[in-house]
């Protein structure tokens, strides 16, 4: 099964908020044993809201499933000593502090490598570990701005826009997981551990590969074209009688079929719209003509008629539309998950599931802060006496709530 591929991999996750947790959750979804190392008060992501579910953050729960939580005060020498013991048995370390923070706690790659030369050590930061910007703070919106992504979004003459989901954090986290998988392969081949420097800036520039390719070829900054594809027309959202839909008909056969279905042979004959290059150059005029026609009928009727002609199309769905759709029902993503405080919550599962007929993996809800402190430390070789002493002096924290919680397909 895909989702037990990393079943013998131990990950210590020092990350917080988003990019790091996305990375470690991806590893956990693939079967790794991921332990969140949190401060006694919990990591910052637990405080992101609204909304809240019984005081718990849905944002936090969405990126921390399948993990265990150990609450340790890393500002104390006793806490750092416990972590160093754990690192002797770990395969992967993930952190996304500002560069220099881990070193200030005696947990730099160089010092940790002396303890465990096979360790894969992944640092995720806004601008990378080197260069003049290494300590510059950068959250998702900053990265969308400085990477050029924000300049491409929205319509001409409108205010700058950002992708509302934290796309820089998400792609950075996924890229870090890919890098870790490659580094673990290197360890398996006997080449030792490795330091990975993952930059959200680099990841977000990489995400725009096609846009930058067009820029390098033309020397022109991209126009802001709203929902349209910069390289194809028609390929964008149009208003209908009762909503919006995307129509993609730039392929010659589909363009001819669209003109026929809309009963506008003059558009096919118009030199402004003769081929895709011409239609892209005259996108605004084409959009105006098509919008007027498509606004005359409902989305459902256009979906039926255009689909029958093999014209690619889709309604512009809201989240509430999505979860009621056949596509979502058949995707296998829908799940409910039991959380000891939030109760039963709806969620989306890991997108890569088991092959048909194979038993699937049951997900665990995001942990409470320190929910697994005692059990995890014991599994990493820390004695019961030392655990008791650390609890007594406040170096570690054990949640008073918890228990086995699982997700099931719904």
N, C-alpha and C positions, 0 to 999 in steps of 0.2 A: 504493500500500500504506500502511496505517495506520502500520506500524512503520518507515517511512523519512520520516515526516511532518516531522521536525525535522532532516533530514540536513545542513543547512547551519548549524545552530545550534551555537555553541561555548560550553561551560559550564565554568567553573572552580569546582570543588567543594572548599571548605575545611572541610566538615563532618565529623563523627565520630560513632561509635557507631550511631545509629539514625534519628531523624527526618530529619536532613539527608540521609544516604545513601539513605533511602527516596525522598525527593524527587528527588534527582539520578539514581537508578536508573530512576525512572519516565520521566524525560526521556531517559535513555540507551535505554530500551526503545522509545521512540518515535523513535529514530534520531539523537538529539543526540550530538555529540562531547564526552563528559564526561571531564574530567581531574581526578582526585583530587590535591589538594595536601596531602601528608602530611609530618610531621616525619621526620627520618632514622631514628628508631626505630619509625616506623609509628604510625598512629592508634590510639586506645584500643580501638576495636571489634575489632582483631586479637587482643586479649587476653581476649575474652569466651569463657568455657568453664567447665566441661566441657559437652558432649563436645568432643573434638578429633579431627581426621583428619590423621594424620602431622604433628601439631603445629599444624595450621591450624584456625582457628575456623569451624565451620559457620555460626554466627550472622553473622559478618562476610561470609562468602562469599555468604550468602543475600540480602544487600542491596547488593552492590557489583558485580554482573555488568555487562558491557558498558561498563566504564570503563577508562581508562588511569591509571596512577599515576606521579606525579612527586614525589620526595622532596626537599624544600627546607627548610632551617633558617630559619624566619621570624624567629628571634631575632637574626639578623644583618642588617646593612644591605644586604650583597650579596644575600642571599636576597630581601629585600623589593624591591630594585631589579629583580631578575629578574621577580618577580610583577607589578610595575607595567608592565614591558614586555609581559608576556602579556595584561594587562588591556586594553591598547590594541586587541587583536584579538578580545576575548571578547564574547559577547552576554549571558551570564548569569553572575552570581556567587551561589553558595549558601554560607551559613555558619550554624553553630549554636553559636558560642561564647557565653559569658555576655556580656550587653550591655556594651560598652566595650572588649572585648579587641581587636577589629579596629581600632578607633580608636587604641588604644595602639601598634599597629604601623604607623600611618600609612595604614591601608586602610579608613577610614570611607567611607560613601557620599559625603559631601561632597568628600573628597579624591579618590576614585576617579572621581567624576563629572567632575572637571576633566580627567582623562585621557581618559575615554570617556563623553560625554554620552548615548550610546544604550544604555548598560548597564542591564540589569534586575538589581537588587541585592536578594536575598532573605535576610532574617535570620529564623531560626527560634529561638525561645527558650521557656522554660517559661511566663513570664507576660507577655511582650511587652516592647517597648523603652521604655515609659513607665510612670509610676506608682510607688508605693512598693515594689512587689514586683519591679521590673525586674531587680535583681541577685540575687534569691532563687533558690537552686538548686532544681531540680525535675525529678526523673527520673519515669519513667512511673508508678510506684506512687504517688508523691506527687500527681501530676496526677489519677489515678483517685480518690484520696481527697478532695482539695480541690474537685474539680469536682462532687462529689455522686454520681459513678458507683458508687463502692464501697458507698455506703449502700443501693443498690437491689439488690445482688447477694446470692444465697444465700437461705436459708429463715428464717422468723421465729424469733427467739431464738437463732440460730446466730451464730458469730463472723463479723466482716466478711470479705468475700471480694474478690479482685480478678480481673479477666479475666487469665488466665495469659499470653496473648500480649500484647505491649506495645501495646495498642490506642491509647493516647494518642499514642505516637510514630508509629504507622502512619498514623492518620487525620491527624495534623499534617503528616506528610510528603506524603501525597496532596493535602491541601488546599493546601500550598505549591506543588506542581506545577501545580495548577489555576490558582493565582494567577499563576504565571510564564507559563503559556500565554496568559492574558488580557493580561498586560503586554507580551508579545512581539507580540500583535496590535496593541496600542497603538503600539508602536515601528514596526511595519509601516505604520501609518497616518500616520507622520511626526510623532508627538507626543512623541518622545524617551523616554529611559529612565525608570525609576521605582524607588522604594524600597518594598519589601514587608516588612511587619512581621507575621509569622505566630506566633501564640501557641498553644502546646499546650493551655493552659487554655481558651482560647476555642474551639479546635477540638473539645475533648472535651465542653464544654458544648453546642456546636452539634450534636454527635453524638446528644445526648439530647433532641432537639427534641420528640418525642412525649411523653416523660416530663415535661418542663417544661410542655408545653401542658396536660397533665392537672393538674399542680400549680397552674398559674395559674388554671385553671377551678374547681378544687375547694378550693384552699387547704390540701390535705392532702399531707404527705409520702408518697411511694409505699410501699406495703407490700412487704416482701421475700417474693416468692412462688416462689422457686426457678426451675424451668424454665418456669413458666406465663407467658402473656401477661397483663399486668395488666388488659387491656380485653376479654378474651374467654375463654370457657370452654364446653366443654373445649378447651384448647389448651396442652398440656404433656406431659411425659414420664410414662409409667406403667410399672410393672414387668410383665414377662411371665414365663412359665415358665422362660425361659433367658436373659433379658437385660432390655433396656428399649426402649421405642418411644415416639415422639411421636404423639399423635392430635389432629387439629384438626377439630372438628365443631361449631363454634358457629353456622354458618349453619343456618337453620331446617330446610332439606331434609336436610342432612347429620346434624343432631341426630336427626331422626326416623329416618333410615336407621340410625344407630348404635344407637338404642334397639331397633329391630327386629332388627338383626343380633345384638345381645347378648341378645335375648329378655327385655328388661326394659321392657315397656310402662308399668309403674308409674312409671318415672323420667320418661317423657315427660308423664305426667298429674300428676306431683307439682308443686304450685305453687312449690316452692322452685327448680325447674328449668324453669319454664314458658318463659322466654325468656333471651336472653344476659345481660341486666341481672341477672335473678334468679340465674342460674347463677354469675355473677361474685361476687355477694354471698354465695352459699352454696358457694363453691368447695371448701372443705375437706370438706364432707359429700359433694359430688359426687365428689371425688377418691378418697375412701375407698371408695365403692361401685364406681366403675369399676376401681380398682386390684384389688379382690378378684376381679372377673370376668376381667380381662385376664391376671391371673397364672395362670389355669387352662390356658392354651395357649401354644405357642411363638410367638416373634416372627414366624417365617416363615409360620406358619399364619394369624396375625392379619393380616399383610401381604396375604396372598392374599385373605382374606375381606373385609377392609375396602376394599381397592383395588377389588374387584369391585363394591362399592356406591358408588364415587366418594367415599369418605371419605378425606380427606388424612391420610397417615401415613408414617412413616419409622422405621427402626431407629436407635437411638443408636449411632453408629459410632465405634470407636476409630480412631486413625491407621492402624493396620495393616489394619483393615477398609476404610478409605477407599481405600488404594492397591490393594486387590484388587477393588474394586467396578466394576461396569459404568459407573457414572456417571463415575468417575475415568478409566477407559480411554477413554471417548468425549469427555472434556473437552478433550483436546489439551494438558493441562498437564504431563504427565509428560515428563521429559527426563533425559538424562545429560550430564554436562559434564566435560571433561578439564581438570584443573588441574595445573600443573607440579610441585607438591609433594604435594597431597592425592590426586592420581591421579584416577580416574574417580569422580565423585560423582553421586548422584541429586538431582534438584532439581525445583522447579515453575517452569514458564515464565511469562512475562508473560501475563496473562489475556486480553488483546485480541490475537487473532491475525489473520493475513491472511484475506481472503475465500477461500472454497472454490475451489481450482484455481489460486490465485495463489502464486508462490514465497514461502516464508516466510523470516523473518529468522533467521540463525544467531547464537546468543548466544555471547559470550566469557565465560569464567570470571572471577571477581573477580581483580584484578591482584595480583601480589606488590608489596610496598612498593618504589617506585622502579623498577618493571619497565620503564617507558617514558620515563624521565627524558631521556635523550639525544634520542630521536626527537621527543618532544613539544616540548622547548625549541627544537630546530631548526625545527620546523614553526611555532613562534610567533616566529621571526625572531631568535633568540639565536644568535650566531656560534659556530662550532666552537671557536675560540680561547677565548671566554669560558666555554663549557661545560667545556672542559678545565681552565681555571683554577679554576672553581667546584668541580669534582670534586677537584682537588688540595688545595684549602684546606678541604674538608669541608662546604662550604655546601650542596651537593647530593649525592644518593646515587643510584647506579645498581645495580639488582639484578643479581647475577651469573647468575641463572636466568631462565627465561621462554621466550617463543616464542608462536606462534599457537595459541590454544586455543579450541575451539568446542563448543557444545551441540547435540545432535541429539535429535529426538523419539524416544522409546522406547516 
